[in-house]
Amino acid sequence: MRLPYSRDDSAWGSVMIPITVIKNGEGPTALLTGGNHGDEYEGPIALFDLARTLNVEDVSGRVIIVPAMNYPAFVAGTRTSPIDKGNLNRSFPGRPDGTVTQKIADYFQRELLPLANIALDFHSGGKTLDFLPFCAAHVLADRVHEASAFALVEAFSAPYSMKMLEIDAVGMYDTAAEDMGKVFITTELGGGGTATAKTAGIAKRGVRNVLSKAGIFKGPVDVAQTQWLDMPDVDCFCFAEDAGLIEPLVDLGDAVKRGQITARIHPIGRTGQAPIEISAKMDGLLCARHFPGLVKSGDCVAVFAVTV
Ligand SMILES: [Zn+2]
């Protein structure tokens, strides 16, 4: 896809978003995306790799690979676009006559999503969050639609699989895909603005496992056991009410009890002040945490989930 930048923005004059399409025989279409947020790396790693290594003879159907959806953000290493500050994952359905980020959303909404039967959109924690590695799908009103998505999540074979509650679904790519009836799955595979050998490996295996489950990929796969988690309500999320220095008292994957203090936020303006305490509002485990050592008011500092 060619980005219609204005001619006076010379730094971006001829940038195009890389895309690979592999089609062979009859079968469903998978739309595979990374870099929806530009500072999340497992998706781009897995998808640049897949675009280079997927043999056409192993495909039955069509695979559309976009390793870096919000390409300007990906090139800048930032969550949102450096051109218009657009958060692509909050820009759907987009606008054909809008800003650059809105145009990218519109291209997915009107051109790519309608072609797809299934969509896998890779995310990670970015610079601000770190996650337990999981593949996820949303709890949906349509139970048949929901079950199709959870079957692909299980096939992905991440160490954890999440039944995800969306507390604010407005403008999301996920919602755009689900509203079209597409089977949509996503991931959170680490974070901190980098990737590890472990999380990159999970992504590379997972995408082939999903394509195999969908009947599109005929090559070898590497499936594994997964631990299902559930995020039943908004009590899963803890936000900072004041800025400060965060002291973790539990780490990712640690079990917690309702009422347990899991982190402290120390005021940094002066010494001698009591920290704000962050408590778990449910029995479960810590599945995401704030990554940088300093937090601002309103930051998500912890996410808890329940083992199923
Ligand atoms: Zn993301």
Residues whose N, C-alpha, C, O or C-beta is under 5 A from the ligand:
A	BS01	ZN	H37 E40 H123 S124
